[in-house]
Amino acid sequence: STGGFTGRIKDNEGKSPFPAAYTVYSYKGLPIFTKFIDQDGTFGFTGLPGGEYFLQIGAPGFLPVVETFPVFPGRTTTLEMVLLPGELGFPLAGRIVTRGHPASGAVVRVFDLKERPLGLVLTDEEGRFLFPFLPPGELLVVVSGPGIAARAFTVTLPVDGHWEGEVKNDPCRFLKRFADENGHPIEDAAIRITETASGHRLFTVLTNREGFFWIRAWSFSAPSPPWRWSCEGPH
């Protein structure tokens, strides 16, 4: 069974920007299709498998906007988006590596200097990522993910060619992903880490927006610590 989405965009004065186009990306940041928005600002699509998607909208004279939304089988998700005046964006294509090897599945987020989110994608098998529309000027690129030490970079658009960021390994002692019955990630589930013998609580971590929690190697002093985990949130 499949689902879909519908929505409408408007500018800060309540009008419908036109012409405008939108691109739908998979949860892994891969583009699925691009379509034009109707003159009244409405858009929509059906026949998508259930899961989480990214929607990016661009229009001449306006800053691009990105929205994350779920698609549920047999249902239609409704979106409302506002575009702010600004220059049409530039692409940022790049690659994330660690010790010269591609960092696959890294989470790449982009913010403006006021810390407003502009987009999120995951790197592919070769560590590559693409943001088709970003505003010109200096931006903050934050890279994180399981097995990666989070790092922030500053990038000034437009960039001539591809940009490359180097991150360090952050070895995981343990990694697990939580998802619901439809495969959607469960965010902010509280995971309690305790010593097996005493039951003493060591610390609590939360699953991230991709549903993962992980324990880094430096979290424990013993090579093979006797510990266990339990979920205090949704599971």
N, C-alpha and C positions, 0 to 999 in steps of 0.2 A: 504494500500500500504506500502511496505517496501523498505529499502535502504541497503547500505553496505559501506564497506571501503576497500581500498587497499593501500599498502605502501611498503617501503623497508627500511631495516636498514643497516648501515655500521659503521665501527669503525673510529677512528680519522685518519687513514691512507687511508680511502676510500675502505677498504676491507669488505667483508661480514662475520660477526662472525657466526660460526656454530660449534656445534649445539646451537640453541637458541629456546626459547619458549615464547609465549605471552599469557596473560590472559586478557579477556575482562570483565569489571565490569559495572554494571548498574550505573545510576546516583546516586543511594543511596549507592553505594559501595559494592553491592552484586555480587559475581563472577558468570558469565554466562557460560563461557567455557574457556578451555585452549588448545592451539594447538602449534605444532612445526612449525618453520619458514623454508621455503625452503632453499636449499643450496646456492642459489644465493641471499639470503637475502630478498626475497619478501614474502609478506603475504597478506591475504585479506579474507573477509567473506561477504556474502550477506544474505538477509532475516531477517534483524534486523528492528524492529519497529522504527519509527522516534523518536529522542530524543538525549540526551547527554550521552556519555559513557566515561569510562576511559580505557586506554590500558596500560598494564605494560609488559615490556620485560625484560627477564633475560637470561644471557649467561655466561658459565664458564669463569672466568678471566676478567669479565667486571662488572661495576657497573650497577644496575638496572635503568631503565628509565621509567617514567610515562608520558603519554600524554592524555589530555582531547580533545575529538573531537565530533562533531555533526554528526548525521545520518539524512538525509533528505529523505522522501519517493520518490522513483523513481530516486534517484541519488546515486553516489558513491563518498565518501570522500577520498581524497588522503593524505597520511601521509609520511613524511620523518623523520627518527629518527637516531641519532648518539649515539653509545655506547662508553663510555670511559673506559680504562683499570682500573681494580680494582678487589677486591675479590667479589665472588658471595655473594649475600646478605643473611641476616637473617630475619626471620619473627618477626613482632611486633604485638602481639595480646593483646588487652586490653579492658578496660571498663571505661566509663566516668560516674561519679555519681555526684549528687548534694544533700546534706543532706541525703546521704544513698540511694537515689532513682535514678534509671537509667535516664541518660540524653539522651533521644531519639532525633534523628535528629540533633545532634551536628556535626559541621564541624570540622574534625580533619586533620590538615596539618602537614607535616613533612619536615624539612629543615636540611641541613648539617650546620656546623659551619660557612661556608662562605655564608649562607643564600640562598643557591640554593635549589629550591623546589624539593622534592623527591616523593611526593605523596599527595593525598587528598581523603578522604572517609567520608561518613556520618555514624554516629552510628545507629544501628538498634533499635528495640523497647525495647531491654534490655540494651541499652547503649553500646553495644559491637562494636568493629571495628577490622579490620585485614589489615595489610600491609604484603604481602607474602615475598617481597624481599626488604631489606634495607641494606645499607653498614654497616659494623661493626664500632664500636666506638661511640663517643658522638654525639647525634642528638638533635634537637630542635623540640618539639611537641607543636603545637599551637591549642588550642581549642576555638571555638567561635560559634555563632549562635543566633537566636532569643531567648530572655529570658535567655541568659547565659552571664555572665561577662567574656570577653575574658581572657584567662590565658595561659601562656607559661610554659612548663616543659622541663627539660633536661633528656634524657634517654640514657643510654649506652648499646649498643648491643654487644654481644648477651644477652638477658634477660632470666633468668631462670623462666619459667612459664609465667603467665599473669601479665600485668602491669595495674595499676588502677590510674586514675587521678581524683581529687576532684575539682569541679568548684562551683561557687556561682550563685544563682539566680540573674537575672537582670530583674525585672518585666517589661512587656511591657504595655504601655497605649494603643497602637494601633499597629497592624501588618497587612501588606498587601503584596501580591506577584504579580509581573507583569510578564506576559508571552505573547508570540506571538500566532498567530492563530494555530500553531502546538504544543503549549504547552511548547515551549522552553523558559527558563528564559531570561528576558531582564536585562542585566547588565548595571550599570552606568546611569540609568535614573535619572534625577535630580528632586527631590520632594521638592517643596517649602511649608513650613509650615507658615501660617499667622494667625493673630487674626481675628476672624469672624467680629467683630464690626468695627475695625479701618482699617483692611486690611494691618496692619503693618507686615512686614516680620520678623518672629522670627528666622528662620534658614533654611538652605537647606541641605538635606541629599541625598545620592546616593543609589540606589539599589545595593545589593551585587551580586556576581556571580550566586547565586541561585535565583535572582530576587526579594528578599525581601527588604523591608525597615520597620523599626520599631521605635517607639517612646518610650523611657524609662520613667519610672515613675518619675525619678528625673529631667526630662527635664522641668517640670513645677512646680510652687509653689502652684497653686490652685488645690484643689481636683478634680474638673471637669472643666478644662480650656475650654473656648470657642474658639476653634481653628478649622481650616480647612486646607486641603492640596490640592495642584494641581500639576500636572505632567508637567515639562518643557522639558522633554526628550522624548524618544520614548514611545508610549503607544498604 
